[in-house]
Amino acid sequence: MINSLSADLNVMRPSMVETGLEPISYNLNRKNKDLLFFELGKTYNTAGVGNYSENEHLHYILPGKVGQLTGNQTSER
């Protein structure tokens, strides 16, 4: 890309995995567990010069104990 804001932003992403792993790593390093992340976004691919494709994705990551993620969590004392 011409005039990108930084060297990290000079290409259009072919995959959403890398951008999904960054917040996971950040939170796990701070002992935050049982996380649920999602991202709506686009990826870009090419099969040669002039043959480009843009695809929309829903990317979700569920690290931790997924069985404990419920909307009705109550604690009895």
C-alpha positions in Angstrom: 0.0 0.0 0.0 1.2 3.5 -0.7 1.3 6.0 2.2 0.7 3.4 5.0 0.7 4.7 8.6 3.4 2.2 9.6 5.5 -0.7 8.4 3.0 -3.1 10.0 0.1 -1.6 8.0 1.7 -1.7 4.5 -0.1 -4.9 3.4 -3.7 -5.9 3.4 -4.2 -8.9 5.7 -4.6 -12.4 4.1 -5.7 -13.9 7.4 -7.5 -12.9 10.7 -5.5 -15.3 12.9 -2.6 -12.9 13.6 -4.9 -10.0 14.7 -6.9 -12.4 16.9 -3.9 -13.8 18.7 -2.6 -10.4 19.8 -5.4 -9.6 22.3 -5.4 -13.2 23.5 -1.7 -13.1 24.3 -2.2 -9.7 26.1 -5.0 -11.0 28.3 -3.4 -14.4 29.1 -0.1 -12.7 30.1 -2.2 -10.7 32.7 -3.9 -13.9 34.1 -7.2 -13.1 32.5 -8.8 -16.5 31.6 -12.0 -17.8 30.2 -12.1 -15.3 27.4 -14.5 -14.9 24.4 -13.3 -12.7 21.5 -14.9 -12.1 18.1 -14.1 -9.9 15.2 -15.9 -9.0 12.0 -13.6 -8.1 9.2 -12.2 -8.6 5.7 -9.3 -10.5 4.3 -7.7 -10.0 0.9 -6.1 -12.6 -1.5 -4.6 -12.6 -4.9 -4.3 -15.3 -7.5 -2.1 -13.2 -9.7 -1.8 -9.6 -11.0 -5.3 -8.2 -11.5 -7.1 -11.2 -9.9 -7.9 -10.0 -6.4 -10.6 -11.1 -3.9 -12.0 -9.5 -0.8 -13.8 -11.8 1.7 -15.8 -11.0 4.8 -15.4 -13.2 7.9 -16.6 -13.7 11.4 -13.6 -14.8 13.5 -14.1 -16.0 17.1 -11.7 -17.4 19.7 -12.7 -19.1 22.9 -9.7 -19.7 25.1 -10.2 -21.1 28.6 -13.1 -23.2 30.0 -15.9 -22.7 27.4 -18.4 -24.8 29.5 -18.4 -22.2 32.1 -19.4 -19.3 29.8 -23.2 -19.0 30.4 -25.5 -16.1 30.7 -27.0 -17.3 34.0 -24.0 -17.4 36.3 -25.0 -17.1 39.9 -23.1 -17.7 43.1 -24.6 -19.1 46.3 -23.1 -18.1 49.6 
